[in-house]
Amino acid sequence: QVQLVESGGGLVQPEGSLRLSCAASGITFTYYVVAWYRQAPGKQRNLVASINSDGSITYADSVKGQFTISRDNTKDTVYLQMNILKPEDTAVYYCKIRDIWSAREYWGQGTQVTVSS
């Protein structure tokens, strides 16, 4: 059974930092593209960053230079380091994985990030 467990969200002041983690189980992690999405209240869910099985990375323009995605295949975990956070980064952040062979996708439960003073 595939499971994705996200952690690291919370309340942070503007200009602060958070690191999100998404730990996977039940899969061969190296065969998956992993990504972070976010959904703000009343808005659609959008891609934040993704990292392929070969390590190539894509960022949304809005987070380039601010967020860093990484993966540790020895721990079956993907991270999102978020720096210089702004109120507009407030959202529920979701981890998603996609099998490079079957294209099957799995989503995490989401973790709330709130940026506020």
N, CA, C and O atoms as a GROMACS GRO file, in nm:
protein
  468
    1GLN      N    1   0.085  -0.119   0.000
    1GLN     CA    2   0.000   0.000   0.000
    1GLN      C    3   0.088   0.124   0.000
    1GLN      O    4   0.180   0.136   0.081
    2VAL      N    5   0.060   0.215  -0.092
    2VAL     CA    6   0.139   0.338  -0.105
    2VAL      C    7   0.093   0.438  -0.001
    2VAL      O    8  -0.026   0.462   0.016
    3GLN      N    9   0.190   0.496   0.067
    3GLN     CA   10   0.159   0.601   0.163
    3GLN      C   11   0.256   0.716   0.145
    3GLN      O   12   0.375   0.696   0.123
    4LEU      N   13   0.203   0.837   0.155
    4LEU     CA   14   0.284   0.959   0.156
    4LEU      C   15   0.249   1.034   0.282
    4LEU      O   16   0.133   1.066   0.307
    5VAL      N   17   0.350   1.062   0.363
    5VAL     CA   18   0.328   1.132   0.489
    5VAL      C   19   0.406   1.262   0.486
    5VAL      O   20   0.529   1.263   0.482
    6GLU      N   21   0.331   1.372   0.488
    6GLU     CA   22   0.392   1.504   0.484
    6GLU      C   23   0.406   1.559   0.624
    6GLU      O   24   0.329   1.527   0.714
    7SER      N   25   0.507   1.642   0.642
    7SER     CA   26   0.528   1.708   0.770
    7SER      C   27   0.605   1.836   0.747
    7SER      O   28   0.659   1.860   0.639
    8GLY      N   29   0.609   1.919   0.851
    8GLY     CA   30   0.690   2.039   0.846
    8GLY      C   31   0.613   2.168   0.828
    8GLY      O   32   0.672   2.276   0.833
    9GLY      N   33   0.484   2.159   0.806
    9GLY     CA   34   0.405   2.281   0.790
    9GLY      C   35   0.384   2.350   0.924
    9GLY      O   36   0.420   2.297   1.029
   10GLY      N   37   0.324   2.469   0.918
   10GLY     CA   38   0.297   2.542   1.039
   10GLY      C   39   0.280   2.689   1.013
   10GLY      O   40   0.264   2.734   0.900
   11LEU      N   41   0.284   2.764   1.123
   11LEU     CA   42   0.272   2.909   1.118
   11LEU      C   43   0.412   2.970   1.126
   11LEU      O   44   0.491   2.935   1.213
   12VAL      N   45   0.439   3.061   1.036
   12VAL     CA   46   0.571   3.125   1.033
   12VAL      C   47   0.552   3.273   1.001
   12VAL      O   48   0.458   3.310   0.930
   13GLN      N   49   0.640   3.355   1.052
   13GLN     CA   50   0.632   3.497   1.023
   13GLN      C   51   0.689   3.526   0.885
   13GLN      O   52   0.771   3.450   0.834
   14PRO      N   53   0.646   3.635   0.824
   14PRO     CA   54   0.705   3.676   0.695
   14PRO      C   55   0.857   3.684   0.706
   14PRO      O   56   0.911   3.726   0.809
   15GLU      N   57   0.923   3.646   0.600
   15GLU     CA   58   1.070   3.639   0.591
   15GLU      C   59   1.126   3.514   0.658
   15GLU      O   60   1.247   3.492   0.655
   16GLY      N   61   1.040   3.434   0.719
   16GLY     CA   62   1.087   3.312   0.784
   16GLY      C   63   1.104   3.197   0.686
   16GLY      O   64   1.082   3.210   0.566
   17SER      N   65   1.145   3.082   0.743
   17SER     CA   66   1.171   2.962   0.662
   17SER      C   67   1.100   2.842   0.721
   17SER      O   68   1.074   2.834   0.842
   18LEU      N   69   1.070   2.748   0.634
   18LEU     CA   70   1.017   2.618   0.674
   18LEU      C   71   1.073   2.514   0.580
   18LEU      O   72   1.106   2.544   0.465
   19ARG      N   73   1.084   2.391   0.629
   19ARG     CA   74   1.120   2.280   0.541
   19ARG      C   75   1.012   2.174   0.552
   19ARG      O   76   0.985   2.120   0.659
   20LEU      N   77   0.951   2.146   0.439
   20LEU     CA   78   0.851   2.041   0.432
   20LEU      C   79   0.918   1.909   0.394
   20LEU      O   80   1.016   1.906   0.320
   21SER      N   81   0.863   1.802   0.447
   21SER     CA   82   0.911   1.668   0.412
   21SER      C   83   0.793   1.582   0.367
   21SER      O   84   0.680   1.601   0.413
   22CYS      N   85   0.820   1.490   0.279
   22CYS     CA   86   0.719   1.395   0.234
   22CYS      C   87   0.787   1.259   0.226
   22CYS      O   88   0.871   1.235   0.139
   23ALA      N   89   0.750   1.171   0.317
   23ALA     CA   90   0.810   1.039   0.323
   23ALA      C   91   0.717   0.938   0.256
   23ALA      O   92   0.599   0.930   0.288
   24ALA      N   93   0.773   0.861   0.163
   24ALA     CA   94   0.695   0.763   0.089
   24ALA      C   95   0.722   0.623   0.139
   24ALA      O   96   0.832   0.593   0.187
   25SER      N   97   0.623   0.539   0.126
   25SER     CA   98   0.641   0.397   0.157
   25SER      C   99   0.554   0.316   0.064
   25SER      O  100   0.455   0.365   0.009
   26GLY      N  101   0.592   0.190   0.046
   26GLY     CA  102   0.514   0.102  -0.040
   26GLY      C  103   0.548   0.111  -0.187
   26GLY      O  104   0.478   0.054  -0.270
   27ILE      N  105   0.655   0.183  -0.220
   27ILE     CA  106   0.694   0.200  -0.360
   27ILE      C  107   0.845   0.190  -0.373
   27ILE      O  108   0.918   0.193  -0.274
   28THR      N  109   0.891   0.177  -0.499
   28THR     CA  110   1.034   0.192  -0.528
   28THR      C  111   1.054   0.338  -0.564
   28THR      O  112   1.030   0.379  -0.677
   29PHE      N  113   1.098   0.415  -0.468
   29PHE     CA  114   1.098   0.562  -0.476
   29PHE      C  115   1.174   0.614  -0.596
   29PHE      O  116   1.136   0.716  -0.655
   30THR      N  117   1.282   0.547  -0.633
   30THR     CA  118   1.366   0.598  -0.741
   30THR      C  119   1.295   0.597  -0.876
   30THR      O  120   1.339   0.664  -0.970
   31TYR      N  121   1.186   0.523  -0.887
   31TYR     CA  122   1.112   0.515  -1.013
   31TYR      C  123   1.000   0.619  -1.023
   31TYR      O  124   0.914   0.611  -1.110
   32TYR      N  125   1.003   0.716  -0.932
   32TYR     CA  126   0.895   0.813  -0.927
   32TYR      C  127   0.947   0.956  -0.945
   32TYR      O  128   1.052   0.993  -0.893
   33VAL      N  129   0.869   1.033  -1.020
   33VAL     CA  130   0.885   1.179  -1.020
   33VAL      C  131   0.812   1.228  -0.895
   33VAL      O  132   0.702   1.183  -0.865
   34VAL      N  133   0.874   1.319  -0.823
   34VAL     CA  134   0.811   1.371  -0.702
   34VAL      C  135   0.793   1.521  -0.716
   34VAL      O  136   0.875   1.589  -0.777
   35ALA      N  137   0.686   1.571  -0.659
   35ALA     CA  138   0.654   1.712  -0.677
   35ALA      C  139   0.580   1.766  -0.556
   35ALA      O  140   0.518   1.693  -0.479
   36TRP      N  141   0.588   1.897  -0.542
   36TRP     CA  142   0.509   1.970  -0.444
   36TRP      C  143   0.412   2.061  -0.518
   36TRP      O  144   0.448   2.128  -0.615
   37TYR      N  145   0.289   2.061  -0.470
   37TYR     CA  146   0.184   2.151  -0.519
   37TYR      C  147   0.134   2.231  -0.399
   37TYR      O  148   0.157   2.196  -0.283
   38ARG      N  149   0.066   2.339  -0.430
   38ARG     CA  150   0.001   2.413  -0.322
   38ARG      C  151  -0.134   2.466  -0.369
   38ARG      O  152  -0.158   2.492  -0.487
   39GLN      N  153  -0.221   2.481  -0.270
   39GLN     CA  154  -0.355   2.530  -0.298
   39GLN      C  155  -0.394   2.630  -0.191
   39GLN      O  156  -0.407   2.597  -0.074
   40ALA      N  157  -0.411   2.754  -0.234
   40ALA     CA  158  -0.455   2.858  -0.145
   40ALA      C  159  -0.608   2.858  -0.140
   40ALA      O  160  -0.672   2.805  -0.231
   41PRO      N  161  -0.667   2.914  -0.034
   41PRO     CA  162  -0.813   2.915  -0.023
   41PRO      C  163  -0.878   2.978  -0.145
   41PRO      O  164  -0.842   3.088  -0.186
   42GLY      N  165  -0.974   2.907  -0.201
   42GLY     CA  166  -1.048   2.960  -0.314
   42GLY      C  167  -0.975   2.957  -0.446
   42GLY      O  168  -1.024   3.010  -0.546
   43LYS      N  169  -0.857   2.894  -0.450
   43LYS     CA  170  -0.778   2.891  -0.572
   43LYS      C  171  -0.750   2.747  -0.612
   43LYS      O  172  -0.769   2.655  -0.533
   44GLN      N  173  -0.704   2.729  -0.736
   44GLN     CA  174  -0.675   2.594  -0.782
   44GLN      C  175  -0.539   2.549  -0.729
   44GLN      O  176  -0.457   2.629  -0.684
   45ARG      N  177  -0.520   2.420  -0.736
   45ARG     CA  178  -0.394   2.362  -0.691
   45ARG      C  179  -0.291   2.378  -0.803
   45ARG      O  180  -0.317   2.344  -0.919
   46ASN      N  181  -0.174   2.431  -0.768
   46ASN     CA  182  -0.072   2.459  -0.867
   46ASN      C  183   0.061   2.394  -0.831
   46ASN      O  184   0.093   2.373  -0.714
   47LEU      N  185   0.136   2.361  -0.934
   47LEU     CA  186   0.268   2.304  -0.915
   47LEU      C  187   0.362   2.408  -0.855
   47LEU      O  188   0.366   2.522  -0.900
   48VAL      N  189   0.438   2.366  -0.755
   48VAL     CA  190   0.541   2.449  -0.696
   48VAL      C  191   0.678   2.408  -0.749
   48VAL      O  192   0.755   2.492  -0.796
   49ALA      N  193   0.707   2.280  -0.741
   49ALA     CA  194   0.836   2.230  -0.786
   49ALA      C  195   0.827   2.080  -0.806
   49ALA      O  196   0.747   2.012  -0.741
   50SER      N  197   0.909   2.029  -0.898
   50SER     CA  198   0.914   1.885  -0.918
   50SER      C  199   1.058   1.842  -0.940
   50SER      O  200   1.142   1.921  -0.984
   51ILE      N  201   1.085   1.717  -0.908
   51ILE     CA  202   1.218   1.662  -0.929
   51ILE      C  203   1.204   1.523  -0.986
   51ILE      O  204   1.137   1.437  -0.928
   52ASN      N  205   1.268   1.501  -1.101
   52ASN     CA  206   1.256   1.374  -1.170
   52ASN      C  207   1.347   1.268  -1.109
   52ASN      O  208   1.427   1.296  -1.020
   53SER      N  209   1.331   1.147  -1.159
   53SER     CA  210   1.413   1.037  -1.110
   53SER      C  211   1.560   1.057  -1.146
   53SER      O  212   1.648   1.001  -1.082
   54ASP      N  213   1.586   1.138  -1.251
   54ASP     CA  214   1.725   1.164  -1.289
   54ASP      C  215   1.780   1.288  -1.220
   54ASP      O  216   1.894   1.328  -1.245
   55GLY      N  217   1.699   1.349  -1.132
   55GLY     CA  218   1.744   1.464  -1.055
   55GLY      C  219   1.714   1.599  -1.119
   55GLY      O  220   1.741   1.702  -1.058
   56SER      N  221   1.660   1.600  -1.240
   56SER     CA  222   1.628   1.728  -1.304
   56SER      C  223   1.510   1.793  -1.232
   56SER      O  224   1.418   1.725  -1.185
   57ILE      N  225   1.514   1.925  -1.224
   57ILE     CA  226   1.421   2.000  -1.139
   57ILE      C  227   1.348   2.107  -1.219
   57ILE      O  228   1.404   2.168  -1.311
   58THR      N  229   1.223   2.128  -1.182
   58THR     CA  230   1.142   2.235  -1.238
   58THR      C  231   1.080   2.313  -1.123
   58THR      O  232   1.034   2.255  -1.025
   59TYR      N  233   1.080   2.446  -1.137
   59TYR     CA  234   1.018   2.533  -1.037
   59TYR      C  235   0.913   2.620  -1.104
   59TYR      O  236   0.926   2.660  -1.220
   60ALA      N  237   0.808   2.650  -1.028
   60ALA     CA  238   0.717   2.755  -1.072
   60ALA      C  239   0.792   2.887  -1.068
   60ALA      O  240   0.878   2.908  -0.982
   61ASP      N  241   0.761   2.975  -1.161
   61ASP     CA  242   0.830   3.105  -1.166
   61ASP      C  243   0.818   3.180  -1.033
   61ASP      O  244   0.910   3.251  -0.993
   62SER      N  245   0.706   3.164  -0.967
   62SER     CA  246   0.679   3.240  -0.845
   62SER      C  247   0.769   3.201  -0.729
   62SER      O  248   0.779   3.276  -0.632
   63VAL      N  249   0.835   3.086  -0.736
   63VAL     CA  250   0.917   3.041  -0.622
   63VAL      C  251   1.065   3.024  -0.659
   63VAL      O  252   1.145   2.985  -0.574
   64LYS      N  253   1.100   3.054  -0.781
   64LYS     CA  254   1.240   3.040  -0.821
   64LYS      C  255   1.330   3.129  -0.736
   64LYS      O  256   1.302   3.247  -0.718
   65GLY      N  257   1.436   3.072  -0.686
   65GLY     CA  258   1.527   3.145  -0.601
   65GLY      C  259   1.483   3.154  -0.456
   65GLY      O  260   1.557   3.203  -0.370
   66GLN      N  261   1.362   3.108  -0.428
   66GLN     CA  262   1.308   3.117  -0.292
   66GLN      C  263   1.291   2.978  -0.230
   66GLN      O  264   1.318   2.958  -0.112
   67PHE      N  265   1.246   2.883  -0.311
   67PHE     CA  266   1.224   2.746  -0.265
   67PHE      C  267   1.328   2.654  -0.330
   67PHE      O  268   1.377   2.679  -0.440
   68THR      N  269   1.359   2.546  -0.258
   68THR     CA  270   1.449   2.444  -0.311
   68THR      C  271   1.389   2.306  -0.286
   68THR      O  272   1.358   2.270  -0.172
   69ILE      N  273   1.374   2.229  -0.393
   69ILE     CA  274   1.326   2.093  -0.380
   69ILE      C  275   1.444   1.998  -0.385
   69ILE      O  276   1.540   2.021  -0.458
   70SER      N  277   1.436   1.891  -0.308
   70SER     CA  278   1.542   1.791  -0.310
   70SER      C  279   1.481   1.656  -0.273
   70SER      O  280   1.370   1.648  -0.219
   71ARG      N  281   1.554   1.551  -0.304
   71ARG     CA  282   1.506   1.418  -0.269
   71ARG      C  283   1.622   1.336  -0.214
   71ARG      O  284   1.737   1.352  -0.254
   72ASP      N  285   1.588   1.248  -0.121
   72ASP     CA  286   1.686   1.156  -0.065
   72ASP      C  287   1.632   1.016  -0.093
   72ASP      O  288   1.542   0.968  -0.024
   73ASN      N  289   1.688   0.952  -0.194
   73ASN     CA  290   1.638   0.820  -0.233
   73ASN      C  291   1.671   0.713  -0.130
   73ASN      O  292   1.610   0.606  -0.131
   74THR      N  293   1.766   0.740  -0.042
   74THR     CA  294   1.797   0.642   0.063
   74THR      C  295   1.692   0.645   0.174
   74THR      O  296   1.677   0.549   0.249
   75LYS      N  297   1.619   0.756   0.181
   75LYS     CA  298   1.515   0.771   0.284
   75LYS      C  299   1.374   0.775   0.224
   75LYS      O  300   1.276   0.791   0.296
   76ASP      N  301   1.366   0.761   0.090
   76ASP     CA  302   1.237   0.767   0.022
   76ASP      C  303   1.161   0.895   0.059
   76ASP      O  304   1.041   0.892   0.086
   77THR      N  305   1.233   1.006   0.059
   77THR     CA  306   1.176   1.131   0.107
   77THR      C  307   1.209   1.245   0.012
   77THR      O  308   1.318   1.251  -0.045
   78VAL      N  309   1.112   1.334  -0.006
   78VAL     CA  310   1.132   1.456  -0.082
   78VAL      C  311   1.114   1.574   0.013
   78VAL      O  312   1.029   1.571   0.103
   79TYR      N  313   1.193   1.677  -0.009
   79TYR     CA  314   1.191   1.794   0.078
   79TYR      C  315   1.158   1.919  -0.004
   79TYR      O  316   1.179   1.924  -0.125
   80LEU      N  317   1.105   2.018   0.066
   80LEU     CA  318   1.087   2.150   0.007
   80LEU      C  319   1.134   2.252   0.110
   80LEU      O  320   1.068   2.276   0.211
   81GLN      N  321   1.249   2.310   0.082
   81GLN     CA  322   1.302   2.416   0.166
   81GLN      C  323   1.243   2.548   0.118
   81GLN      O  324   1.261   2.586   0.002
   82MET      N  325   1.175   2.616   0.206
   82MET     CA  326   1.108   2.741   0.170
   82MET      C  327   1.168   2.855   0.251
   82MET      O  328   1.164   2.854   0.374
   83ASN      N  329   1.223   2.951   0.182
   83ASN     CA  330   1.288   3.064   0.248
   83ASN      C  331   1.219   3.195   0.213
   83ASN      O  332   1.144   3.204   0.116
   84ILE      N  333   1.244   3.294   0.293
   84ILE     CA  334   1.190   3.429   0.274
   84ILE      C  335   1.040   3.420   0.244
   84ILE      O  336   0.991   3.473   0.144
   85LEU      N  337   0.970   3.352   0.331
   85LEU     CA  338   0.828   3.327   0.306
   85LEU      C  339   0.748   3.456   0.313
   85LEU      O  340   0.778   3.548   0.389
   86LYS      N  341   0.645   3.459   0.229
   86LYS     CA  342   0.558   3.576   0.218
   86LYS      C  343   0.415   3.533   0.249
   86LYS      O  344   0.381   3.415   0.238
   87PRO      N  345   0.331   3.627   0.286
   87PRO     CA  346   0.190   3.591   0.311
   87PRO      C  347   0.124   3.520   0.193
   87PRO      O  348   0.038   3.434   0.212
   88GLU      N  349   0.164   3.554   0.073
   88GLU     CA  350   0.104   3.490  -0.043
   88GLU      C  351   0.150   3.345  -0.063
   88GLU      O  352   0.098   3.275  -0.150
   89ASP      N  353   0.245   3.300   0.017
   89ASP     CA  354   0.284   3.158   0.015
   89ASP      C  355   0.192   3.073   0.102
   89ASP      O  356   0.202   2.950   0.104
   90THR      N  357   0.102   3.139   0.173
   90THR     CA  358   0.007   3.066   0.257
   90THR      C  359  -0.080   2.974   0.171
   90THR      O  360  -0.144   3.019   0.076
   91ALA      N  361  -0.081   2.847   0.207
   91ALA     CA  362  -0.156   2.748   0.128
   91ALA      C  363  -0.144   2.613   0.198
   91ALA      O  364  -0.067   2.595   0.292
   92VAL      N  365  -0.223   2.518   0.149
   92VAL     CA  366  -0.200   2.379   0.184
   92VAL      C  367  -0.102   2.324   0.079
   92VAL      O  368  -0.125   2.337  -0.041
   93TYR      N  369   0.004   2.264   0.126
   93TYR     CA  370   0.107   2.209   0.038
   93TYR      C  371   0.090   2.057   0.031
   93TYR      O  372   0.080   1.989   0.133
   94TYR      N  373   0.088   2.008  -0.092
   94TYR     CA  374   0.066   1.866  -0.117
   94TYR      C  375   0.188   1.806  -0.187
   94TYR      O  376   0.249   1.867  -0.274
   95CYS      N  377   0.221   1.687  -0.147
   95CYS     CA  378   0.322   1.608  -0.214
   95CYS      C  379   0.254   1.515  -0.314
   95CYS      O  380   0.150   1.456  -0.284
   96LYS      N  381   0.310   1.502  -0.432
   96LYS     CA  382   0.258   1.410  -0.531
   96LYS      C  383   0.371   1.329  -0.591
   96LYS      O  384   0.479   1.383  -0.617
   97ILE      N  385   0.349   1.202  -0.613
   97ILE     CA  386   0.447   1.119  -0.681
   97ILE      C  387   0.384   1.057  -0.804
   97ILE      O  388   0.264   1.029  -0.806
   98ARG      N  389   0.465   1.037  -0.908
   98ARG     CA  390   0.415   0.978  -1.032
   98ARG      C  391   0.512   0.872  -1.081
   98ARG      O  392   0.631   0.898  -1.099
   99ASP      N  393   0.461   0.753  -1.102
   99ASP     CA  394   0.541   0.641  -1.152
   99ASP      C  395   0.587   0.672  -1.294
   99ASP      O  396   0.506   0.704  -1.380
  100ILE      N  397   0.720   0.663  -1.318
  100ILE     CA  398   0.773   0.700  -1.449
  100ILE      C  399   0.732   0.599  -1.557
  100ILE      O  400   0.739   0.631  -1.676
  101TRP      N  401   0.689   0.480  -1.518
  101TRP     CA  402   0.651   0.378  -1.616
  101TRP      C  403   0.501   0.376  -1.640
  101TRP      O  404   0.458   0.377  -1.756
  102SER      N  405   0.421   0.374  -1.535
  102SER     CA  406   0.277   0.360  -1.551
  102SER      C  407   0.204   0.494  -1.551
  102SER      O  408   0.088   0.502  -1.592
  103ALA      N  409   0.273   0.600  -1.504
  103ALA     CA  410   0.214   0.733  -1.488
  103ALA      C  411   0.109   0.738  -1.376
  103ALA      O  412   0.038   0.837  -1.363
  104ARG      N  413   0.100   0.632  -1.297
  104ARG     CA  414   0.006   0.635  -1.184
  104ARG      C  415   0.054   0.737  -1.082
  104ARG      O  416   0.174   0.752  -1.058
  105GLU      N  417  -0.041   0.808  -1.025
  105GLU     CA  418  -0.009   0.915  -0.932
  105GLU      C  419  -0.067   0.890  -0.793
  105GLU      O  420  -0.170   0.824  -0.777
  106TYR      N  421   0.002   0.944  -0.695
  106TYR     CA  422  -0.045   0.936  -0.557
  106TYR      C  423  -0.024   1.074  -0.493
  106TYR      O  424   0.074   1.143  -0.521
  107TRP      N  425  -0.118   1.110  -0.407
  107TRP     CA  426  -0.111   1.239  -0.338
  107TRP      C  427  -0.100   1.218  -0.188
  107TRP      O  428  -0.155   1.123  -0.132
  108GLY      N  429  -0.028   1.310  -0.125
  108GLY     CA  430  -0.028   1.314   0.020
  108GLY      C  431  -0.151   1.385   0.071
  108GLY      O  432  -0.234   1.434  -0.006
  109GLN      N  433  -0.164   1.390   0.203
  109GLN     CA  434  -0.283   1.447   0.265
  109GLN      C  435  -0.278   1.599   0.274
  109GLN      O  436  -0.380   1.663   0.299
  110GLY      N  437  -0.162   1.656   0.252
  110GLY     CA  438  -0.147   1.800   0.259
  110GLY      C  439  -0.100   1.848   0.396
  110GLY      O  440  -0.131   1.787   0.498
  111THR      N  441  -0.026   1.957   0.394
  111THR     CA  442   0.019   2.019   0.518
  111THR      C  443   0.000   2.170   0.504
  111THR      O  444   0.035   2.230   0.402
  112GLN      N  445  -0.055   2.230   0.606
  112GLN     CA  446  -0.088   2.372   0.602
  112GLN      C  447   0.036   2.456   0.631
  112GLN      O  448   0.109   2.431   0.728
  113VAL      N  449   0.059   2.555   0.548
  113VAL     CA  450   0.162   2.655   0.571
  113VAL      C  451   0.093   2.791   0.578
  113VAL      O  452   0.025   2.832   0.484
  114THR      N  453   0.112   2.859   0.688
  114THR     CA  454   0.053   2.991   0.707
  114THR      C  455   0.164   3.091   0.737
  114THR      O  456   0.241   3.074   0.831
  115VAL      N  457   0.169   3.194   0.654
  115VAL     CA  458   0.271   3.298   0.672
  115VAL      C  459   0.199   3.424   0.718
  115VAL      O  460   0.123   3.486   0.642
  116SER      N  461   0.223   3.461   0.841
  116SER     CA  462   0.151   3.574   0.899
  116SER      C  463   0.227   3.628   1.018
  116SER      O  464   0.294   3.554   1.090
  117SER      N  465   0.215   3.757   1.038
  117SER     CA  466   0.274   3.819   1.156
  117SER      C  467   0.171   3.827   1.268
  117SER      O  468   0.202   3.876   1.377
   0.00000   0.00000   0.00000
